Amino acid sequence: MLTAIIPKLPMRDPAATRAYYVDQLGFTVEGKYENYLIVERDGVELHFFLFEDLDPKENYGQVYIRVNGIDALHDAWSAQGVRIHPNGALSDKPWGQREFALLDPDHNLLTFGEAL
C-alpha cells in the first residue's frame, strides 16, 4: 500500500537551500547530512541532494503541492518578500485549481494549488 510521495530535488548549496526553505517558507529541518537535506512543513516533506554542477537555467525540477488557504499563504509569503515566479501569479486555472508558483535558489519550480 502506498502512503506518501516525497520529491527529491537538486541543490547546489545546502546552506542556501536551508535558508530559503526554513527562513522564507517556514519549513523545519528534519534531517541534515553531508550531501542531503530534508525539510518539512505541515506534513509535506521535501528532500534535496547535492548537485554542485547544476546549472539552474537547465534545472527542470518541479513539485506540485496541494494546500488549504492558498490566498492566505500567498499573501503571507508576499508580505515577507518571498518572490513569486513572474509567470506564476496567483490565479484560477481552467483545470479547477487556484495556483501560484515560486522558484527556489536552484530554480526548482514549486507550484502551490487549491481546488476551486
Residue pairs with C-beta under 8 A, 6 or more apart in sequence:
4 45
6 45
6 46
6 47
7 46
7 47
7 61
7 63
8 47
8 48
8 49
9 46
9 47
9 48
9 49
9 61
9 63
9 104
9 106
9 108
10 48
10 49
10 50
10 51
10 54
10 59
10 61
10 106
10 108
11 17
11 37
11 48
11 49
11 50
11 51
11 54
11 105
11 106
12 50
12 51
12 52
12 54
12 56
12 105
12 106
13 105
14 32
14 35
14 37
14 48
14 50
16 105
17 37
17 48
17 104
17 105
17 106
18 29
18 32
18 37
18 39
20 104
20 105
21 27
21 39
21 46
21 104
22 28
22 29
22 39
24 77
24 80
24 81
24 82
25 41
25 77
25 82
25 102
26 41
27 39
27 40
27 41
27 46
28 39
28 40
28 41
29 37
29 38
29 39
30 38
30 39
30 40
30 45
31 37
31 38
32 38
34 50
35 49
35 50
36 47
36 48
36 49
36 50
37 47
37 48
38 45
38 46
38 47
38 48
39 45
39 46
39 48
40 46
44 65
46 63
51 106
54 106
56 105
56 106
56 107
57 107
59 106
59 107
59 108
61 106
61 107
61 108
61 109
62 108
62 109
62 110
62 111
63 108
63 109
63 110
63 111
64 111
64 113
65 110
65 111
65 112
65 113
66 112
66 113
66 114
66 115
67 73
67 112
67 113
67 114
68 114
69 114
70 90
70 98
70 99
70 100
70 112
70 113
70 114
71 90
71 98
73 112
74 84
74 90
74 100
74 112
77 84
77 102
78 84
82 102
83 102
83 103
84 90
84 100
84 101
84 102
85 100
85 101
85 102
85 103
85 109
87 101
88 99
88 100
88 101
88 102
88 109
88 111
89 100
90 98
90 99
90 100
91 98
91 99
91 100
92 98
92 116
93 99
93 113
96 115
96 116
97 113
97 114
97 115
97 116
98 113
98 114
98 115
98 116
99 111
99 112
99 113
99 114
100 111
100 112
101 109
101 110
101 111
101 112
102 109
102 110
102 112
103 109
103 110
104 110
